[in-house]
Amino acid sequence: PGCVRISNVGLAHLPALRSVLLTLHLDKCIKISDAGLAKVAQLTSLTSLRLARCPDITDEGVAALAHCTRLSALSLAHCSGVSEASLFALSGLTGLASLEF
């Protein structure tokens, strides 16, 4: 069923970890949307982010991740709201070595 107890409200507390959090896995968190990704995008130290099977994430939320310039791995597998427009938004992440759609 996924992590049904994690939502945008919880993600609002993550920016306090902006300089120390390196890896974040939020696969199947069905209550996360673009508003939550805006908070995740403030985690500038992130190197790995997994958001597979998060149905309410769209290209708009993915575009906010362009601020995570240290990302080397990103999973957006089975995120039905994400299209090829996200590829353009992420094109500035030159350290991105692994991208999963």
C-alpha positions in Angstrom: 0.0 0.0 0.0 2.9 2.5 0.4 3.6 5.0 3.1 0.2 6.5 3.7 1.3 8.4 6.9 3.8 10.7 5.2 2.3 13.8 3.5 3.2 17.3 2.5 2.7 18.4 6.1 5.5 16.2 7.3 7.8 17.2 4.4 7.4 20.8 5.5 9.8 20.0 8.4 12.6 18.6 6.2 14.3 21.9 5.3 15.8 22.0 8.7 18.0 19.1 7.5 19.0 20.9 4.3 22.7 20.7 4.9 23.0 17.1 6.2 20.4 14.9 4.5 22.0 13.0 1.6 19.5 10.3 0.7 15.7 10.4 0.8 13.4 7.5 -0.2 9.7 8.4 -0.5 8.5 5.6 -2.8 4.8 4.9 -2.8 4.0 8.0 -0.6 0.6 8.6 -2.1 -0.1 11.8 -0.1 3.0 13.7 -1.5 2.3 16.3 -4.2 4.1 19.1 -5.8 3.7 21.2 -2.7 5.7 18.6 -0.8 8.4 18.5 -3.5 8.9 22.3 -3.1 10.1 21.5 0.5 12.2 18.6 -0.7 13.8 20.9 -3.2 15.2 23.0 -0.3 17.4 20.0 0.7 20.4 21.2 -1.3 22.7 18.4 0.1 20.6 15.6 -1.4 22.5 13.2 -3.7 19.9 10.5 -4.0 16.1 10.9 -4.2 13.5 8.2 -4.8 9.9 9.2 -5.5 8.7 6.1 -7.4 4.9 5.5 -7.5 3.9 8.9 -6.1 0.8 9.6 -8.2 0.3 13.3 -7.3 3.8 14.5 -8.4 3.8 16.4 -11.7 6.2 18.2 -13.9 5.8 21.3 -11.9 7.1 19.6 -8.7 9.9 17.9 -10.6 11.0 21.4 -11.9 11.5 22.5 -8.3 14.1 19.8 -7.9 16.4 21.7 -10.3 17.6 23.4 -7.1 19.1 20.1 -5.8 22.3 20.5 -7.8 24.1 17.7 -5.9 21.6 15.0 -7.1 23.3 12.1 -8.7 20.4 9.6 -8.6 16.7 10.3 -9.0 13.8 7.9 -9.4 10.5 9.0 -10.7 9.4 5.6 -11.9 5.7 5.1 -12.3 4.8 8.7 -11.4 1.9 9.1 -13.7 1.8 12.9 -13.5 5.4 13.2 -14.8 6.1 13.7 -18.5 9.0 14.3 -20.8 8.8 17.9 -19.9 10.6 17.0 -16.6 13.6 16.0 -18.6 14.0 19.6 -19.8 13.6 20.8 -16.2 16.3 18.5 -14.9 18.7 19.1 -17.8 20.8 21.5 -15.6 21.6 18.8 -13.1 25.0 17.9 -14.7 25.9 15.5 -11.9 22.8 13.4 -12.4 24.3 9.9 -13.2 21.1 7.9 -12.7 17.6 8.8 -13.7 14.7 6.4 -13.6 11.3 7.1 -15.2 
